[in-house]
Structures are given as structure tokens and as C-alpha cells.
């Protein structure tokens, strides 16, 4: 509701407004809304009948009415810049920083489901243009996408992705996500099933791996599959041997990981034949596949005596040299070659212990983080393996709670690719990939990975609280609960830096992050909690999570200009890795005609294809007409429009962030999208696609401009000039693209409101695609 408060603001004619949300109680009391509104009516009547005494008037208002009143006031506003409302604390020991990490497995699954939906949307759109897929049931295909759209949207609830829901509700979210993901995998398998090229040697057997790149850039990366044999031959569409590496699986025995080096054009495919060979290992090597060599190192105890850093092991590629301390089996330092600087870097798992009994003080729960002390080491010894190959070297570090434990509680798997910087390999060469294994945890324990460096960051951290904008986080001393009150959300990215170098952390899911000491950055990875708070027990809001989590991070180290250019594209490459669909290589597949090679969809490096989709909406794109139809009760079965292609472009960089990448970018959509077909019209829409922008009036706000403001671009977007558009820094623009169809689409399907995903549960083992939603990199099993 809006409160009119006379005398506030910088202009004499301004009558201030304060936004006061409806006081309807907590989110478990909405069923009392009618009674609460009745009580609120009495309060409004009392205030407005005493306006002369109180100096205020109160009225109910929508957000549109409230902001309309603020805009009409025409005052000058301050720009907060690096200031948001995080972390939130409702009391000295009530820092709401625990939910950044709660239910880590659900956070990961939700992000992966979103990434799969992103890939499925563009793959389906490509299958429709310039001509529809001949054997695809369009009604069924659209339902698979709608099912996953529903599940991904459902888990965005503030008691879902935060991990603050009950276990039963969590299980519902997981069930719906997995069901939706299975449906989209089946859709992808159907799309590629008759587009597999003809491979030679019909009697060889094996599998075909169809690899799809959902990004609108050419991507060079390593694709990982799990095979049951070490002698393997990999060939491409033309029958040429492909560079590949086989190594023993880190966890599954007997099994092997097959890493295939691939370069895939934007929204394009690569097809690989994977067959078992009967020759010697030397024969396999000549075919292009090499076998990695594993070196084992004995365990080192936490209390290892004597000097450290005297026996270093080097693991290097064209971009980094990693030094490992043989005396501790921990990382020692990293040499980054761009500036030829060696930075001390050590990593170790630590745990915060928390209280679960209200009789003894404040407690941690799904939302709140309240450590009882500083973090301590939970391990007594560390083992190490180095798996060295031609394409990649993997460093495996295993952390044991007790010296003689057989099973490790924690593990770090660090991967360094051996590819040159040039020829598209920069993103692959300049990242250090790390996968962690954490758990099961002991009760009332919160696990972190602490990375300590020689960078003098003075405990200043940068993190993205919304996945869109980086915020500068100063460490603040508090009289109580200072550790928890200096934790911040990391949606995808965080970094620390000094005057020479920057260390960037990229994650595929949300975490809590903090800089508790100079040169340090720590990430909370997992939580397991129980408490005796009656309210939590009544609603079953416990976090007794006994699961094992396996989060993945990419680390970038280098000068600030270099990491600035790499960070955003690398984050998207981590989030939207190529999707692998497997098929058996048999006589039928080999007799099929080769796939139609569509032209790549390639955008400039500062632009991201945020969505390419056929929404399948069954209502008019004219919003006024749609509302009129709803008011008339025209809710019956409507024909889905499959000709509307939704395109959203996002400029990744801020003003002044990079001398080249921060410039406005002009693109001709007719040229960019020629791989889909001939563009005949471009219609710009609002962000969600709901409104025609020509019917909207964008408000302008008066601000106190300051030098180097991050959004200080004075340019305003012009409407598309035909098919040419210009995207300014940090802009997101949405369009309907209309193509000229080379052949008529089938009759538009009829569709009702999509069914909820819970209405259909699939057998996880059923379907045409081999896939999994745990582990990273995605290791697709081949028998």
C-alpha cells in the first residue's frame, strides 16, 4: 500500500510515498487474508480520519499505482551502485545467510533442468525451421517442453530454490524436475534420430554420440562419456579419427572415462562414432585415442612435520602451471602465464560447527547460519593421484576424517586441459575445473572449501547476488555473529583481486561465499542441521541432509583485463555445456541419409542468445485483444501458433568494463539467423514477450549522476531498422522473429493449459536418450 508522507523528498512540491507491504502475517497465514484485510480496513480508516494530527494519508495501491506516484513526483534520486540489502539479519544472531546453500542437490538439479530446457528450446526451434521435422509429433514435442517449463518455474518459489521447504515438498520438486528432464531428453533423441550420418564399417557395432551446442558461439571443449572398456576408437562424421583420451573412472570400477575433444559451431551438432577395438593399445593410440597414466602418492597427515614446499610437482598447460606440495598433497601455488606471476594458492575443506539446542544458544536452520566458532579442519590425512594424459591431466585429492579411514569424506578433482590458447581453445585452456565430493556430513555441520592466496584483497569480495550484476562486498566487523554476517550469495560468479591479478570462481549452482581473511575466499558447499525449535519441528523444516554433493567450479586466474573478458563467457559455457544424446550404431542407423547441415548461428562475443524458442502460446500476441478474450470468457481450446519464434539477446558487459566488449553491438538478425531460414519481419516485444514495445512508454528517472557509473550510457535503444538492431551494454531485448517457411507447417496443434508435471511420472530408465543429472562433467554411460 502507499503512504503519502508530506515533506519528504528533495523537491518542494514533492509529497513522499513509502511502500508498506500489506501486513498479512507470515507466508503460512494467507488463509486468514480476509480477516486481516478487515483489520487493515479499520487501521486505514483510523489513520485517514486523523490526517490533520498524524500528517499522513494511507490507501491501498498496486505496484503500478505506487511507482506511478513516485514517477509523477519527478524528484532526483541517488544511485546506490555497490549497495544492496544483503545480507539480511532479523537479529544479532539471525543472519539469513544459510539458505544460500541449503539443499545443495536441489539447487544443482534446478539449475541443470533450466540449462536442459534452454538447450531443448533452441533444438526444437532449429528442427522446425526452415522446414518442420518430418517424423516429429509437434503436439507431443511441445508438451515435453511445457512440462519442463512448468517444473523449472515451480522450483523458483521462495521456499523451493532457497532450500527452505519441507522434505515432502522437496521430493515433489525433484520428482517434477526429473520427469520434465526425461521428457525433454526423449524429445532431443527424437529430433536427432533420423539425422545421424552414415558411418563406415556396418558390423563394428558401438554407439553414436550426437553432441549439440546450445550457445550461439563456437565452443571448443572436452565431452566426457563413461565406457566399459579402455580400447576405443572415436571417429567423426567423415570417418576421421578424433583426439580422445581414456582413463580409469575416479569412482566407478571397472569403468573408464572417455574424453573427446570437440569444436561445435553455434547451435550446431557434431556426430561421433564410438566403437570398441580389438587391437593392442598401440593400435588404439594410432587411431587417435590415448590412455592416460595414473600415479599414486601415499597419504600425508595433517600434522606432517618438517619443512613444506621443498618437493613440488608440476602440472601444466599453455596457460597455467599448478604446483602441488608433495609433503602435504595439497596445492601450493599457480603460475599464470599471461603476466608470468606465481600466486600462492592452497585449498582445504573446513567445517563450521553449529548449535542445535535452543537451551544452549542461537541455532542454525534452513535459513539462518550461526556458527559457534571459527571453521576447523575435519580431516587428518590427504591422499593424491595424478592422472596424466595428452588431452587433460586430472589431480585427485582425497581427504580422510581419520588417518586409517578406508573411505574419504571429501575430495577435489582438478582438471587442466592440454589445448593451445589459439584456434578457439582460449576458454578451455584458461580454466581450472574443479569438482568436489562432499559428504555425508556429521550432524550440525556446515562444510566449506577455503582457498587461501597471496592476493592482497583486504577481505574485499565481489559476488553476483542476482546473476546479472557484480556487487562489491566489504568485510564488516560486528560485535556478534560476524562470520555469518559477512556471507553473501554467489549465484554464478565471485572473485577477489589485488592490483595485479584477479582470481575468479564460477559455479554451476548457487552457494554462499565469503572472504574471512586477507587473500581468502571460502564457499559453503553443504549443510546438515537439526534443531529442537518447536516451530521448525511442527512444519518439519529440518535440514538433516545425509546426501553426498558434487558441485563443480571453474577457476580463472590472471590480470584483470584478461579475466574481465573471460568471466562472463566462461560462466555461460559452464552453465550451458554441450548436450550429448547417445544412439546405438546399427545397420538401420548406418543406412540413413546424412544429416542436413544447417548454418551456424553465431553472435559477437559480447552478446548472449538468452532464448530461442517457439513458445507455443495459444493466445493473441496483442495483449489488449488477449485481455478482451479473457473477459469475454473465451478460454476454450485455441490453436497454438508454432510460427512465432521468441528471440532474446543479452549484452553481457557493463559500460566501461572492457574497452572493446563493452561497446554497443549492432547485428543483422537476417544474417545471424540465416541458418534457420529467411527472416521476413522482426517485432520487438517487452522483456517477457507479452507486450508490443511500440505500445509501451518507458519512464525516465532523474538521477544524481556520478563519474564511472556502471549504467551511465546516455544512449537509448532505437527500434529495429528492418532486421538490424543495436544492443547497448547490459541491455536485454526480446523479439518475435517471423521466417519465410519453405514448406507449410502442419495444421497448428490444439493445446490447453499444460498439465502439471506431477500428473505423469516416467520410469527414469525408460527413453531413447542416455543421461544422468548427477556428477560433472556429464559422463554418459556406454555399455
C-alpha positions, 0 to 999 in steps of 0.5 A, a space after each residue: 500500500 502507499 503512504 503519502 508522507 508530506 515533506 519528504 523528498 528533495 523537491 518542494 512540491 514533492 509529497 513522499 510515498 513509502 511502500 508498506 507491504 500489506 501486513 498479512 502475517 507470515 507466508 503460512 497465514 494467507 488463509 486468514 487474508 480476509 480477516 486481516 484485510 478487515 483489520 487493515 480496513 479499520 487501521 486505514 480508516 483510523 489513520 485517514 480520519 486523523 490526517 490533520 494530527 498524524 500528517 499522513 494519508 494511507 490507501 491501498 495501491 498496486 505496484 503500478 499505482 505506487 511507482 506511478 506516484 513516485 514517477 509523477 513526483 519527478 524528484 532526483 534520486 541517488 544511485 546506490 551502485 555497490 549497495 544492496 540489502 544483503 545480507 539480511 539479519 532479523 537479529 544479532 544472531 539471525 543472519 539469513 545467510 544459510 539458505 544460500 546453500 541449503 539443499 545443495 542437490 536441489 539447487 544443482 538439479 534446478 539449475 541443470 533442468 533450466 540449462 536442459 530446457 534452454 538447450 531443448 528450446 533452441 533444438 526444437 526451434 532449429 528442427 522446425 525451421 526452415 522446414 518442420 521435422 518430418 517424423 516429429 509429433 509437434 503436439 507431443 514435442 511441445 508438451 515435453 517442453 511445457 512440462 519442463 517449463 512448468 517444473 523449472 518455474 515451480 522450483 523458483 518459489 521462495 521456499 523451493 530454490 532457497 532450500 527452505 521447504 519441507 522434505 515432502 515438498 522437496 521430493 515433489 520438486 525433484 520428482 517434477 524436475 526429473 520427469 520434465 528432464 526425461 521428457 525433454 531428453 526423449 524429445 532431443 533423441 527424437 529430433 536427432 534420430 533420423 539425422 545421424 550420418 552414415 558411418 563406415 564399417 556396418 558390423 563394428 557395432 558401438 554407439 553414436 554420440 550426437 553432441 549439440 551446442 546450445 550457445 550461439 558461439 563456437 565452443 571448443 571443449 572436452 565431452 566426457 562419456 563413461 565406457 566399459 572398456 579402455 580400447 576405443 576408437 572415436 571417429 567423426 562424421 567423415 570417418 576421421 579419427 578424433 583426439 580422445 583420451 581414456 582413463 580409469 573412472 575416479 569412482 566407478 570400477 571397472 569403468 573408464 572415462 572417455 574424453 573427446 575433444 570437440 569444436 561445435 559451431 553455434 547451435 550446431 551438432 557434431 556426430 561421433 562414432 564410438 566403437 570398441 577395438 580389438 587391437 593392442 593399445 598401440 593400435 588404439 593410440 594410432 587411431 587417435 585415442 590415448 590412455 592416460 597414466 595414473 600415479 599414486 602418492 601415499 597419504 600425508 597427515 595433517 600434522 606432517 612435520 618438517 619443512 613444506 614446499 621443498 618437493 613440488 610437482 608440476 602440472 601444466 598447460 599453455 596457460 597455467 602451471 599448478 604446483 602441488 606440495 608433495 609433503 602435504 598433497 595439497 596445492 601450493 601455488 599457480 603460475 599464470 602465464 599471461 603476466 608470468 606471476 606465481 600466486 600462492 594458492 592452497 585449498 582445504 575443506 573446513 567445517 563450521 560447527 553449529 548449535 542445535 539446542 535452543 537451551 544452549 544458544 542461537 541455532 542454525 536452520 534452513 535459513 539462518 547460519 550461526 556458527 559457534 566458532 571459527 571453521 576447523 579442519 575435519 580431516 587428518 590425512 590427504 591422499 593424491 593421484 595424478 592422472 596424466 594424459 595428452 588431452 587433460 591431466 586430472 589431480 585427485 585429492 582425497 581427504 580422510 576424517 581419520 588417518 586409517 579411514 578406508 573411505 574419504 569424506 571429501 575430495 577435489 578433482 582438478 582438471 587442466 586441459 592440454 589445448 593451445 590458447 589459439 584456434 578457439 581453445 582460449 576458454 578451455 585452456 584458461 580454466 581450472 575445473 574443479 569438482 568436489 565430493 562432499 559428504 555425508 556430513 556429521 550432524 550440525 555441520 556446515 562444510 566449506 572449501 577455503 582457498 587461501 592466496 597471496 592476493 592482497 584483497 583486504 577481505 574485499 569480495 565481489 559476488 553476483 547476488 542476482 546473476 546479472 550484476 557484480 556487487 562489491 562486498 566489504 568485510 564488516 566487523 560486528 560485535 556478534 555473529 560476524 562470520 555469518 554476517 559477512 556471507 553473501 550469495 554467489 549465484 554464478 560468479 565471485 572473485 577477489 583481486 589485488 592490483 595485479 591479478 584477479 582470481 575468479 570462481 564460477 559455479 554451476 549452482 548457487 552457494 554462499 561465499 565469503 572472504 574471512 581473511 586477507 587473500 581468502 575466499 571460502 564457499 559453503 558447499 553443504 549443510 546438515 542441521 537439526 534443531 529442537 525449535 518447536 516451530 521448525 519441528 511442527 512444519 518439519 523444516 529440518 535440514 538433516 541432509 545425509 546426501 553426498 554433493 558434487 558441485 563443480 567450479 571453474 577457476 580463472 586466474 590472471 590480470 584483470 583485463 584478461 579475466 574481465 573478458 573471460 568471466 562472463 563467457 566462461 560462466 555461460 559455457 559452464 552453465 550451458 555445456 554441450 548436450 550429448 544424446 547417445 544412439 546405438 550404431 546399427 545397420 538401420 542407423 548406418 543406412 540413413 541419409 546424412 544429416 542436413 547441415 544447417 548454418 551456424 548461428 553465431 553472435 559477437 562475443 559480447 552478446 548472449 542468445 538468452 532464448 530461442 524458442 517457439 513458445 507455443 502460446 495459444 493466445 493473441 500476441 496483442 495483449 489488449 485483444 488477449 485481455 478482451 478474450 479473457 473477459 469475454 470468457 473465451 478460454 476454450 481450446 485455441 490453436 497454438 501458433 508454432 510460427 512465432 519464434 521468441 528471440 532474446 539477446 543479452 549484452 553481457 558487459 557493463 559500460 566501461 568494463 572492457 574497452 572493446 566488449 563493452 561497446 554497443 553491438 549492432 547485428 543483422 538478425 537476417 544474417 545471424 539467423 540465416 541458418 534457420 531460414 529467411 527472416 521476413 519481419 522482426 517485432 520487438 516485444 517487452 522483456 517477457 514477450 507479452 507486450 508490443 514495445 511500440 505500445 509501451 512508454 518507458 519512464 525516465 528517472 532523474 538521477 544524481 549522476 556520478 563519474 564511472 557509473 556502471 549504467 551511465 550510457 546516455 544512449 537509448 535503444 532505437 527500434 529495429 531498422 528492418 532486421 538490424 538492431 543495436 544492443 547497448 551494454 547490459 541491455 536485454 531485448 526480446 523479439 518475435 522473429 517471423 521466417 519465410 517457411 519453405 514448406 507449410 507447417 502442419 495444421 497448428 496443434 490444439 493445446 490447453 493449459 499444460 498439465 502439471 508435471 506431477 500428473 505423469 511420472 516416467 520410469 527414469 530408465 525408460 527413453 531413447 536418450 542416455 543421461 544422468 543429472 548427477 556428477 560433472 562433467 556429464 559422463 554418459 554411460 556406454 555399455 
